[in-house]
Amino acid sequence: MTRTALVVVDLQNDFCTGPVATARYRKDPARLDAVTTNAARAVELARDRGVEVVFVRFVGDVEHQGPSWRRRNERGGRTPSCLEGTWGARFHKVTPAPGELVVTKHACFDAFLTSGFEQHLVRHDIEHLVFAGVYADVCVDSTARTAFQKGWHITLLVDCTTSLLQRDEDTVRFMADLYGARTTTHDRPDTWCESSDERTIGAR
């Protein structure tokens, strides 16, 4: 049996609720609320079935930004989000349990650029990564892309994520076509909690 981990990406206040999220996410706010609620439910389902949960969080403080990141923000008039120690950086609708890994991205999209993420997956013999969180076309995609290139099997919970800039269906199709990502929903745990084998994870 292939060992699975649920990777929960950036379920933080500044990305999910409040004025910062509202200013950046220009689609129906009900969609964002629904996917974050579903992602939180996926966490509980994973725990109930003994599937490991890994939390990825973002902090955007200026001191963590590289020159290109700072220049982009200056040109676009963007202010940093998820500042360390603020309400905006806190988890939204989820709380990591004792013993669950939490990794912090310092002004970057890809969790593989953080210390400890890849090492943890290797150490625990994880072969299959199930993704939930925001945003599908930014940090979820960045992490899934590296995971695919490094050999991990990918599943995307399509009702637990939404895109920031692209249409949701386009992002899902892109990941399915390019990474061979399986797609399913959080309420079908038999399709994502156990194995990445093609016979048990069906495409939507």
N, C-alpha and C positions, 0 to 999 in steps of 0.2 A: 504494500500500500504506500502510495506517495504521501509524504508528510506535507501538510498544508498550514499556511499562516494567513490570517486575515490582516491586511495592511490598511490601516485607517489613516487617511491623508488629510491633514490640515483642517480637521473639524474644530475650528477656533472662531471666536466671536467675530473678529474683524472680517472673516471670510463668509460667515454664515448668517449674521444678524446685526442689527444696529446700523448707524449712519455710514460707516465705512463700507460695509457689505452692500448696502442699498445703492451707494454712489457707483460702485464698480459693477455689480450684477444688474444688467439692464433688462433682464427677462422677468417673467412673472415671479414675484417673491414667494408665491405659494409653492412653486416648483422647488425653490431652494429649501424651503421649510420641509417639504415632503421628503426630499432626498436625505436631508440630515436626520430626520426622524427615522427613516428606513435604515440609514447607516448605524444609528444607535441600536436599533433592533437587531441588526446583523451581528453587532458585537455581543449581545446577549445570547443569540443563537450559537455563535461560535464557542462561547464559554460553556454553554450547556452541553455541547458535543465534544468538549475537550480539545477544540482547535485553538492553537496559539493566536493571540492577538498582539499586534505590534502597532504602536502609535507613532505617527510622524507629525511633528509640529514645526512651524516656521517662525522665525523672529527676523524682523527687517530693520533693526537699528542701524543707523548710518555707519557706525563703526564696523559693521559686518559687511557692508556693501563694497564691492569692487568698483574700480573706476567706471566701467561700462554701465554698471547698475546705477551708480550715482548720476552719470550723464543722462541716461534714459529718464530718470525721475525728474531731473532739472528741466530737460527739454519738454517733458509732458506735464509739468506742474504737479507731479505725484508726490504725495507725502508718504513716509514710511508707515507700514501697517504692522500689526502684531508686535508692538514694542515690548521688549522683555519686562516682565513685572506688571504689565497693565491688564485691564479687563479684556482688551482686544486680543491679547495673546492666550487667554484662558481657553480651555477646551469647551466646546459647545455640545450639550446633550450627552456627553460621554465623560467618564472618569476612569483613568487607568487603574486597574486593580493591582494590589501588591504583587510584585514579581513580573508584571508585564513590562516589556521593553518600551521606553519612550526615547525617541531620537529627535534631535533638534537640528533643523537646517538653518544655517546662518546666511540669510539673503541668497538662497539658491533654490532651485526647483526640485532637484533630484536627490532622493534620500540616500542614494549610493555615494553621494559626495560627503555624507556625514560620517563621523567616527563611530564605528560599532555596528552599523546596520547590516552590512554584508557579512561581517564576521559572525554576527549573531545567527543569521540564516544558515551559514555554513556549519557553525558549531552545533546547531540543533537539527542538522540534516533536513532542512526545509527544501523542498523541491518545487512546490506549487504555491504561488502567491495570488491571493484573492484581493481585489482592490475595491475600496469604498472611500468616499470622501470627495474633496474639492481641490482644484477644479479638474474635470476630466481632460481638458485640452491643455492644461498647464502642468501642474505638479504630479497629477496621477499619470498622465502620459509620459512625462519625463522619467519617472521612476520605472514605469512599466517598460519603457523602451530599453533602458539599461538592463533591466531584469531579463528581458527576452534575449538580448545580445550576450548575456552572461550565462544563459542556459536554463533559466527558470521558466516553468510553465505559468501561463497567465490566465486568470479569469477576472472578468469585469462584472460587478453587480450593477446593472444598468439603472436600477431604480434607487441606487445609493450614491449617485454622482450626477453632476451636470456640468456642462461646458460654460466657460466664461465668455469666449469670443465666437466660437463656432456653434453651429447647430448641433444639438445633442446627438442626433442620429448620424451626422457626418463623422463625429469623433468616434462613436462606437464602431462604425463601419471601417474607419481608418485603422483602428487598433485590431479589429478582427482580421482584416485583410493583411496588414503588414506584420503583426506579431503573432498571428494565429490565436488571438485571445478568444477564449470561450466567453459567452455572454449568458447571463441568467439573472435571476432576481433573488433578493434576500430571503423571500418567503418560500424558496425551494431549496432548503439546506442540503437535501440529499444530492443535489447537483453540484455543490461547491464545498461542502465540509469535509469530504472524505478523500477523494482521489482526483488527479488531473487526467486520468485515463479517458480516452475519447468515448468509451462506452458508458461512462457515468456522468460526464459533464456534457450536456447537450447544448447545441447552439440554439439561441432564440430564433 
